[in-house]
Amino acid sequence: MSKNSESDLFFQQMKDVKPIKVEEKVVLASPQLDKTNSLTRRKAATAELAKDKNFLSGEYIEPVDPLAVIEFKRDGVQNGVYRNLRLGKYQIDARLDLHHMTIDQARNAVFQFIKDCMNHDIRCALITHGKGEGRNLPAQLKSCIAHWLPQFPEILAFHSAQKQHGWVGATYVLLRKSDKKKLETWEIHNKR
């Protein structure tokens, strides 16, 4: 069979075939609209990520008696340092008042407060949470503070405050030194 006859045979076989109609293609959104959408999604994802950075657990929290003294000391904290904290002998460089806050608001406030204290090289802070006496669920914020503070690796110790600072309705917090402060202390004590 010659090439010409093959071609003729092909066209003869295809004479009844009709071309397929091609539907119009979908028009995609303009790049400008897509940028706006991606910015909105990025902001939402960033907000969600920032929310996730707060590691303080809101799960079951052991209730504390309204008049109980709350205390905590990490291994390695000297007894004299802890005694001075208990007795309120350190200068209070920052204060946080949690009165009239919900548990979630207090959780966020405590998280941000401790981060701010570390950023500003604050060593001793006071958190006022109240005793919560006479409530249906007494000492909720106080119980949360006792539960949350040990979760911060930056916190070396805490103890209920002295009467002049709020007694069992407030808590002294001792924070570790920043690397910058450690270096300054080392330089002061090792000059020759």
C-alpha positions as CSV (number, residue, x, y, z in Angstrom):
1,M,0.0,0.0,0.0
2,S,1.4,3.4,-1.0
3,K,1.6,6.3,1.3
4,N,-1.0,8.2,-0.7
5,S,-3.5,5.4,-0.5
6,E,-3.0,5.2,3.3
7,S,-3.7,8.8,3.6
8,D,-6.8,8.5,1.4
9,L,-8.0,5.5,3.4
10,F,-7.5,7.5,6.7
11,F,-9.5,10.5,5.4
12,Q,-12.2,8.2,4.1
13,Q,-12.6,6.6,7.6
14,M,-12.6,10.0,9.3
15,K,-15.1,11.8,7.1
16,D,-18.0,11.4,9.5
17,V,-16.0,12.5,12.6
18,K,-17.0,15.8,14.0
19,P,-14.5,17.9,16.1
20,I,-15.1,18.0,19.8
21,K,-16.4,21.3,21.1
22,V,-14.0,22.8,23.6
23,E,-15.6,24.4,26.5
24,E,-14.3,27.7,27.7
25,K,-11.7,27.4,30.4
26,V,-12.2,28.6,33.9
27,V,-11.0,32.1,34.6
28,L,-8.8,32.2,37.6
29,A,-9.0,35.0,40.1
30,S,-6.8,37.9,39.4
31,P,-3.4,37.9,41.1
32,Q,-4.4,41.0,43.1
33,L,-7.3,39.2,44.7
34,D,-5.2,36.2,45.4
35,K,-2.6,38.3,47.2
36,T,-5.3,39.7,49.5
37,N,-6.6,36.2,50.2
38,S,-3.1,34.9,50.9
39,L,-2.4,37.9,53.3
40,T,-5.5,37.1,55.2
41,R,-4.6,33.5,55.5
42,R,-1.1,34.3,56.5
43,K,-2.3,36.7,59.3
44,A,-4.7,34.0,60.6
45,A,-2.0,31.4,60.6
46,T,0.4,33.8,62.4
47,A,-2.2,34.6,65.0
48,E,-2.9,30.9,65.5
49,L,0.9,30.3,65.9
50,A,1.2,33.1,68.4
51,K,-1.7,31.6,70.4
52,D,0.0,28.2,70.4
53,K,3.2,29.7,71.9
54,N,1.4,30.0,75.2
55,F,2.3,26.6,76.7
56,L,0.4,27.1,80.0
57,S,-2.0,24.3,80.4
58,G,-5.6,24.9,81.1
59,E,-6.3,21.3,81.9
60,Y,-7.2,20.0,85.4
61,I,-5.8,22.3,88.0
62,E,-5.5,21.1,91.6
63,P,-7.6,23.5,93.8
64,V,-5.7,25.4,96.5
65,D,-7.3,26.6,99.7
66,P,-7.8,30.4,99.7
67,L,-5.7,30.8,102.8
68,A,-3.0,28.3,101.9
69,V,0.6,29.4,101.3
70,I,1.8,28.5,97.8
71,E,5.5,27.8,97.3
72,F,8.0,26.4,94.8
73,K,11.8,26.1,94.6
74,R,13.8,24.6,91.8
75,D,16.8,22.4,92.5
76,G,20.0,24.6,92.8
77,V,18.3,27.6,94.3
78,Q,20.2,28.5,97.4
79,N,18.3,28.3,100.7
80,G,19.4,31.9,101.6
81,V,18.1,33.2,98.3
82,Y,14.8,31.4,98.8
83,R,14.5,32.6,102.4
84,N,15.0,36.2,101.3
85,L,12.3,35.7,98.6
86,R,9.9,34.3,101.3
87,L,10.6,37.2,103.6
88,G,10.0,39.8,100.8
89,K,13.5,41.2,101.1
90,Y,14.1,41.5,97.3
91,Q,13.1,44.7,95.5
92,I,10.0,44.1,93.4
93,D,10.7,45.4,89.9
94,A,7.4,44.4,88.3
95,R,3.8,43.8,89.3
96,L,0.8,42.1,87.7
97,D,-2.7,42.3,89.1
98,L,-5.1,39.6,88.0
99,H,-8.2,40.8,89.9
100,H,-11.4,40.7,87.8
101,M,-9.8,38.6,85.0
102,T,-11.2,35.4,83.6
103,I,-9.0,32.3,83.8
104,D,-8.1,32.6,80.0
105,Q,-7.3,36.3,80.4
106,A,-5.1,35.6,83.4
107,R,-3.4,32.8,81.5
108,N,-2.5,35.1,78.7
109,A,-1.5,37.9,81.1
110,V,0.8,35.7,83.1
111,F,2.4,34.3,80.0
112,Q,3.1,37.7,78.6
113,F,4.2,39.2,82.0
114,I,6.9,36.5,82.5
115,K,8.2,37.0,78.9
116,D,8.3,40.7,79.4
117,C,10.1,40.3,82.8
118,M,12.8,38.2,81.1
119,N,13.1,40.7,78.2
120,H,13.7,43.5,80.7
121,D,16.1,41.6,83.0
122,I,13.6,41.7,86.0
123,R,14.6,39.3,88.8
124,C,11.8,39.7,91.3
125,A,8.1,40.3,90.5
126,L,4.8,40.2,92.4
127,I,1.7,38.7,91.0
128,T,-1.5,39.7,92.8
129,H,-4.3,37.1,92.3
130,G,-6.5,37.4,95.4
131,K,-7.7,34.7,97.7
132,G,-11.1,34.1,96.1
133,E,-12.8,33.6,99.5
134,G,-16.6,33.5,99.6
135,R,-16.9,32.4,95.9
136,N,-18.6,29.3,94.6
137,L,-15.2,28.1,93.3
138,P,-12.7,29.6,95.8
139,A,-9.1,30.6,94.9
140,Q,-9.4,29.8,91.2
141,L,-6.7,32.3,90.1
142,K,-4.5,31.4,93.0
143,S,-4.8,27.7,92.1
144,C,-3.9,28.5,88.5
145,I,-0.9,30.6,89.5
146,A,0.4,27.6,91.7
147,H,-0.1,25.4,88.6
148,W,1.3,27.7,85.9
149,L,4.4,29.2,87.4
150,P,6.4,25.9,87.7
151,Q,5.8,25.4,83.9
152,F,8.1,28.4,83.2
153,P,11.8,27.3,83.0
154,E,12.7,31.0,83.7
155,I,11.1,30.9,87.1
156,L,13.5,29.7,89.9
157,A,11.1,30.0,92.8
158,F,7.9,31.6,94.1
159,H,6.2,32.0,97.4
160,S,3.1,33.7,98.9
161,A,3.8,37.3,99.7
162,Q,4.3,39.0,103.1
163,K,1.3,40.9,104.6
164,Q,2.5,44.3,103.3
165,H,2.4,42.9,99.7
166,G,-0.9,41.1,99.8
167,W,-0.2,38.0,102.0
168,V,-1.7,34.8,100.5
169,G,-3.5,36.9,97.8
170,A,-0.2,37.6,96.1
171,T,2.9,35.7,95.1
172,Y,6.6,36.7,94.9
173,V,8.3,35.3,91.7
174,L,12.0,34.9,91.4
175,L,13.3,34.8,87.8
176,R,16.6,33.5,86.6
177,K,19.2,36.0,85.4
178,S,19.5,36.7,81.7
179,D,22.7,35.7,80.0
180,K,23.6,39.4,79.8
181,K,23.1,39.9,83.6
182,K,25.1,36.7,84.3
183,L,28.0,38.2,82.3
184,E,27.8,41.5,84.1
185,T,27.9,39.8,87.5
186,W,30.8,37.6,86.4
187,E,32.7,40.7,85.2
188,I,32.0,42.6,88.5
189,H,33.3,39.7,90.7
190,N,36.2,38.6,88.5
191,K,38.0,41.9,87.9
192,R,41.7,41.8,88.8
